[in-house]
Amino acid sequence: MPDYPIRTPQQLGAVLRGFRRERKLTQQAVGKSAGLAQNAISQIETNPGPTSLARIARVLAALSLELVVRSRKADDRPSEW
């Protein structure tokens, strides 16, 4: 499975939504597994910026995903921040 570089909060939300849909899970099902309400999953998918890292970690765990932090390659584009 390919890596998905995340450089903005919006990219994180889109990637999480993509994995959820790929696994044919509803927001409610992910929320139940993560111990969060459906509207919290919706918020993370649409605007994850104000969400705590702890909540994001819970969603990652519910989707069987992990967060990897690494240095960018020299030829990568600069961040959009």
N, C-alpha and C positions, 0 to 999 in steps of 0.2 A: 504494500500500500504506500502511496507517495506521501511525502511530507507536505504540510500546508503552512508556509510561513505566515505568521500573524504579525502585522506591524501597526494595526489600528484596532480599537475596540469593535468597530463595525465588521472588520474581517473575522474577528473571533466569533461574533454572533452568527455570521453567515456560515462559518465552518461547522459550528455546533448544530445549527439547523440542518445543514446538509447531512451530517452523520446521523442525526435523529431520523430524518426522513429516509435515508438509505436503509436504516434498520427497521423501518416501518413502525416507528413508535410515535405515539401522540405526546404532546406536551404534558398532558395529565399523567401518562405512564412514566415519563422521565421524572416528573416532579415527585410522584409517589416513591420511586426508587431513590431519589435524592433527598427525600424528606422536605420537599418544597412544594408550594402551591403551583398550580398550572400557570397562574398569572406571573409568578416569579420566573418561570421558564420562558414565557413570552417576552418578558422584560429583558432577560439575558440575551435572547436571540435578536431582539430589535435594538437595544441600547445597553450593551454590557458595561459601558464606561463606569457608571456609579455603583456597579455590583461589587461586593467584596470578593477577594480572592478565595476565601473559604467557600462561598456559594458556588463560584466557578469550579472549584475543586470537586465539590459534591456532584455537579452536573457531569464533569469529566468522568468521575467514577461511575456514575449511573450509565454512561455511554461506553464504558470500558475503554476510555481514552487516557492518555497521559500528556503532561506538559513537559516539553523539552526546551531548555534555554541553551543557546549556543552562539558563538560569535558569527557574524555575517561574513560571507565570502567577500573578498575585495572587489569583485565585479558586480555585486548586488547593488541595486538602486538604493539611494538614500531613503530613509524613513519618510512617511507622509506626515509625520507629526510636526 
